[in-house]
């Protein structure tokens, strides 16, 4: 590594310690190394070489990037409605209050943006609670009839589906039970259904299903899936779907009013159950999101 050679040469030439961050490639992967090199001497204080200590900071570097991106995204998502609210309030104070028609329209916009702020904060708090409970293994699980959980989620989303004349069908054995936290799983299915309804055309069908899959030598898996016939997702975007605030189409997603946190919440609910969430999608062919939960 060229940088590492330069560090050793500098220590040999100056006899002084050198600290530097370097990048080493292992295949296609980057390793971020915190490097400290010091001169070595024998008992007569004659230089005999260089001692180099390498600390692998790759994980910390990734976490720092995640933190930086998260702060930037939160700031942007909060700033947008706040700016809108401030602008319309100033317009009202500057005289628009005297025109009842304009005043009502502006206040309706302020109310929508306030509701958006509230939704973002609620989702952030929910993520924080789920992460905290997962960290302390404080998620309470019980044997629950899965159909009851799915039915509750569908009922919550029914009015939105009706607006677009979308039919939501449930396929689940009434006897099927799963070891899960019903409130969290219902929230995850609601989030998946909300996305499916948002990005599906009118007069289509969304299928919600649940089944148990056996695995030789390991625990059975409960698989809960939400399948739509919507716009689908490009292959290169699938890996980032579950990042906080990530949007496949920023303009369209923002216009639809989502917080950008729904799928991230689904992922963390799956992790809290020691499970995972998967997605299969093709542009124009719809998407299938699945919660895979060990039993």
C-alpha positions as CSV (number, residue, x, y, z in Angstrom):
1,X,0.0,0.0,0.0
2,X,1.5,3.3,-1.2
3,X,0.3,5.3,1.8
4,X,1.6,2.8,4.3
5,X,5.0,2.8,2.6
6,X,5.1,6.6,2.7
7,X,4.3,6.5,6.5
8,X,7.2,4.1,7.2
9,X,9.6,6.1,5.0
10,X,8.6,9.3,6.8
11,X,9.3,7.8,10.3
12,X,12.6,6.3,9.1
13,X,13.6,9.7,7.7
14,X,12.5,11.9,10.6
15,X,12.7,9.6,13.6
16,X,9.3,11.0,14.7
17,X,5.9,9.3,15.1
18,X,3.4,9.6,12.4
19,X,-0.4,9.3,12.6
20,X,-2.6,9.0,9.5
21,X,-5.8,7.5,8.2
22,X,-5.4,5.3,5.2
23,X,-7.7,3.2,3.0
24,X,-6.9,-0.4,2.0
25,X,-8.8,-2.3,-0.5
26,X,-9.7,-6.0,0.1
27,X,-11.2,-7.0,-3.1
28,X,-14.0,-4.5,-3.8
29,X,-14.3,-3.6,-0.1
30,X,-12.7,-0.6,1.6
31,X,-11.0,-0.9,4.9
32,X,-10.6,2.4,6.8
33,X,-7.5,2.1,9.0
34,X,-6.3,4.5,11.7
35,X,-2.5,4.2,11.4
36,X,0.2,5.1,14.0
37,X,3.8,4.5,13.2
38,X,6.7,5.0,15.7
39,X,10.5,4.5,15.4
40,X,12.0,1.5,17.1
41,X,15.5,1.6,18.7
42,X,17.8,-0.9,20.4
43,X,19.3,-0.6,23.9
44,X,21.9,1.8,22.5
45,X,19.3,4.1,21.0
46,X,20.2,3.0,17.5
47,X,17.2,2.9,15.0
48,X,16.3,-0.7,14.1
49,X,12.9,-0.2,12.4
50,X,9.4,1.0,12.6
51,X,6.4,-0.2,14.7
52,X,3.1,0.3,12.9
53,X,-0.2,-0.2,14.7
54,X,-3.4,-0.4,12.5
55,X,-6.8,0.1,14.0
56,X,-9.7,-1.0,11.8
57,X,-12.2,1.9,11.8
58,X,-14.4,0.6,9.0
59,X,-17.5,0.0,11.1
60,X,-17.2,3.3,12.9
61,X,-16.7,5.1,9.6
62,X,-19.9,3.5,8.2
63,X,-21.8,4.4,11.4
64,X,-20.5,8.0,11.2
65,X,-21.7,8.2,7.6
66,X,-25.1,6.8,8.6
67,X,-25.3,9.3,11.4
68,X,-24.4,12.2,9.1
69,X,-26.8,11.1,6.4
70,X,-29.6,10.6,9.0
71,X,-29.1,14.1,10.5
72,X,-29.1,15.7,7.0
73,X,-32.2,13.8,6.0
74,X,-34.1,14.6,9.3
75,X,-33.2,18.2,8.9
76,X,-34.4,18.3,5.3
77,X,-37.6,16.4,6.0
78,X,-38.5,18.7,9.0
79,X,-37.4,21.9,7.3
80,X,-39.7,21.4,4.3
81,X,-43.0,21.6,6.2
82,X,-41.7,24.2,8.7
83,X,-40.7,26.5,5.8
84,X,-44.1,26.0,4.2
85,X,-45.9,26.7,7.5
86,X,-43.8,29.8,8.1
87,X,-44.5,31.1,4.6
88,X,-48.2,30.8,4.8
89,X,-48.5,32.2,8.3
90,X,-46.5,35.3,7.2
91,X,-48.8,35.7,4.2
92,X,-51.8,35.5,6.5
93,X,-50.3,38.1,8.9
94,X,-49.5,40.4,5.9
95,X,-53.1,40.8,5.1
96,X,-54.4,37.5,3.6
97,X,-56.6,37.1,6.8
98,X,-58.8,39.9,5.3
99,X,-59.8,37.5,2.4
100,X,-61.8,34.7,4.0
101,X,-61.4,32.4,0.9
102,X,-57.6,32.8,0.8
103,X,-57.3,32.6,4.6
104,X,-59.2,29.3,4.7
105,X,-57.1,27.8,1.9
106,X,-53.8,28.8,3.5
107,X,-54.9,27.5,6.9
108,X,-55.8,24.2,5.3
109,X,-52.2,24.0,3.9
110,X,-50.8,24.8,7.3
111,X,-52.9,22.1,8.9
112,X,-51.7,19.5,6.3
113,X,-48.0,20.5,6.8
114,X,-48.5,20.4,10.6
115,X,-50.0,16.9,10.3
116,X,-47.0,15.9,8.2
117,X,-44.6,17.1,10.9
118,X,-46.5,15.2,13.5
119,X,-46.3,12.0,11.4
120,X,-42.6,12.3,10.9
121,X,-42.0,12.8,14.6
122,X,-44.3,9.9,15.5
123,X,-42.4,7.6,13.1
124,X,-39.0,8.8,14.5
125,X,-40.2,8.1,18.0
126,X,-41.6,4.7,17.0
127,X,-38.2,3.8,15.4
128,X,-36.4,4.9,18.5
129,X,-38.7,2.8,20.8
130,X,-38.3,-0.3,18.6
131,X,-34.5,0.0,18.5
132,X,-34.3,0.5,22.3
133,X,-36.5,-2.5,23.0
134,X,-34.6,-4.6,20.6
135,X,-31.3,-3.6,22.1
136,X,-32.6,-4.6,25.6
137,X,-34.5,-7.6,24.3
138,X,-37.6,-6.2,25.7
139,X,-40.1,-7.2,23.0
140,X,-42.9,-9.3,24.4
141,X,-44.0,-12.2,22.2
142,X,-47.0,-14.4,22.4
143,X,-48.8,-17.1,20.4
144,X,-51.3,-15.0,18.4
145,X,-53.8,-15.9,15.7
146,X,-52.2,-14.4,12.6
147,X,-55.5,-13.8,10.8
148,X,-56.7,-11.4,13.5
149,X,-53.5,-9.3,13.1
150,X,-53.9,-9.2,9.3
151,X,-57.6,-8.3,9.6
152,X,-56.9,-5.4,12.0
153,X,-54.2,-4.0,9.6
154,X,-56.6,-4.3,6.6
155,X,-59.4,-2.6,8.4
156,X,-57.1,0.3,9.3
157,X,-56.2,0.8,5.6
158,X,-59.6,0.0,4.2
159,X,-60.8,3.6,3.7
160,X,-57.7,4.5,1.8
161,X,-58.1,1.5,-0.4
162,X,-61.8,2.2,-1.0
163,X,-60.9,5.7,-2.3
164,X,-58.9,4.1,-5.2
165,X,-61.4,1.2,-5.6
166,X,-58.7,-1.2,-4.6
167,X,-59.7,-4.6,-3.2
168,X,-57.6,-6.1,-0.4
169,X,-57.8,-9.9,-0.2
170,X,-56.5,-11.9,2.8
171,X,-55.3,-15.5,2.4
172,X,-54.6,-17.1,5.8
173,X,-55.6,-20.2,7.6
174,X,-57.8,-19.2,10.6
175,X,-56.0,-21.7,12.7
176,X,-52.5,-20.3,11.9
177,X,-50.8,-18.9,15.0
178,X,-47.4,-17.2,15.3
179,X,-45.0,-16.2,18.1
180,X,-45.0,-12.5,17.7
181,X,-45.9,-9.1,19.1
182,X,-49.3,-8.4,17.6
183,X,-49.2,-4.6,17.8
184,X,-45.8,-4.4,16.1
185,X,-46.6,-6.9,13.4
186,X,-49.9,-5.1,12.7
187,X,-48.0,-1.8,12.4
188,X,-45.6,-3.5,9.9
189,X,-48.4,-4.8,7.8
190,X,-50.2,-1.4,7.9
191,X,-47.0,0.2,6.6
192,X,-46.6,-2.3,3.8
193,X,-50.3,-2.0,2.9
194,X,-50.1,1.8,2.9
195,X,-47.2,1.7,0.4
196,X,-49.0,-0.9,-1.7
197,X,-52.1,1.3,-1.9
198,X,-50.2,4.4,-2.6
199,X,-48.3,3.0,-5.5
200,X,-51.0,0.8,-7.0
201,X,-53.3,2.0,-9.8
202,X,-57.0,2.2,-9.2
203,X,-59.3,-0.9,-9.6
204,X,-56.5,-3.4,-8.7
205,X,-56.1,-6.1,-6.1
206,X,-53.7,-6.3,-3.2
207,X,-53.1,-9.7,-1.7
208,X,-52.2,-10.1,2.0
209,X,-51.1,-13.7,2.9
210,X,-49.6,-15.6,5.7
211,X,-48.3,-19.2,5.9
212,X,-45.8,-21.3,7.9
213,X,-42.8,-22.8,6.1
214,X,-40.8,-25.7,7.6
215,X,-37.0,-25.8,7.5
216,X,-35.1,-29.0,8.1
217,X,-32.8,-28.7,11.1
218,X,-34.0,-25.2,12.0
219,X,-37.1,-23.4,13.3
220,X,-40.1,-23.0,11.1
221,X,-40.7,-19.6,9.5
222,X,-43.9,-17.6,9.5
223,X,-44.0,-15.6,6.2
224,X,-46.4,-12.7,5.9
225,X,-46.6,-11.1,2.5
226,X,-48.2,-8.1,0.8
227,X,-48.4,-8.3,-3.0
228,X,-49.5,-5.5,-5.2
229,X,-49.7,-4.8,-8.9
230,X,-48.3,-1.3,-8.8
231,X,-45.4,0.5,-10.5
232,X,-42.7,-1.8,-9.2
233,X,-39.1,-0.9,-8.2
234,X,-35.9,-0.7,-10.2
235,X,-33.4,-3.5,-9.3
236,X,-30.6,-1.0,-8.3
237,X,-32.9,0.6,-5.7
238,X,-34.0,-2.6,-3.9
239,X,-30.9,-2.6,-1.5
240,X,-31.6,0.9,-0.2
241,X,-35.4,0.6,0.2
242,X,-35.2,0.1,3.9
243,X,-32.9,3.0,4.7
244,X,-34.5,5.8,6.7
245,X,-35.9,8.6,4.4
246,X,-34.8,6.8,1.2
247,X,-37.3,7.3,-1.6
248,X,-37.2,5.7,-5.0
249,X,-38.9,8.7,-6.5
250,X,-38.4,11.7,-4.2
251,X,-40.8,14.0,-6.0
252,X,-43.6,11.5,-6.3
253,X,-43.1,10.1,-2.8
254,X,-43.2,13.6,-1.2
255,X,-46.3,14.5,-3.1
256,X,-48.0,11.3,-1.8
257,X,-47.3,12.6,1.8
258,X,-45.2,9.7,3.2
259,X,-42.6,10.3,5.8
260,X,-40.0,8.1,4.2
261,X,-39.7,6.0,7.4
262,X,-42.4,3.3,6.8
263,X,-40.2,0.6,5.4
264,X,-37.4,1.3,7.9
265,X,-39.9,0.7,10.7
266,X,-40.9,-2.6,9.0
267,X,-37.3,-3.7,8.9
268,X,-36.7,-2.9,12.6
269,X,-39.9,-4.7,13.6
270,X,-38.6,-7.7,11.7
271,X,-35.2,-7.5,13.5
272,X,-37.0,-7.1,16.8
273,X,-38.5,-10.6,16.1
274,X,-35.1,-11.9,15.0
275,X,-36.5,-12.1,11.5
276,X,-36.1,-10.2,8.2
277,X,-38.0,-8.5,5.5
278,X,-37.5,-9.2,1.8
279,X,-38.8,-7.7,-1.4
280,X,-39.3,-9.0,-4.9
281,X,-40.2,-6.4,-7.6
282,X,-40.0,-5.7,-11.3
283,X,-40.8,-2.2,-12.8
284,X,-44.4,-2.2,-14.0
285,X,-45.1,-5.7,-12.6
286,X,-45.7,-4.8,-8.9
287,X,-43.9,-5.8,-5.7
288,X,-44.1,-8.4,-3.0
289,X,-42.9,-7.5,0.5
290,X,-42.5,-10.4,3.0
291,X,-41.9,-10.5,6.7
292,X,-40.0,-13.7,7.6
293,X,-40.3,-14.5,11.3
294,X,-38.8,-17.5,13.1
295,X,-41.3,-19.5,15.2
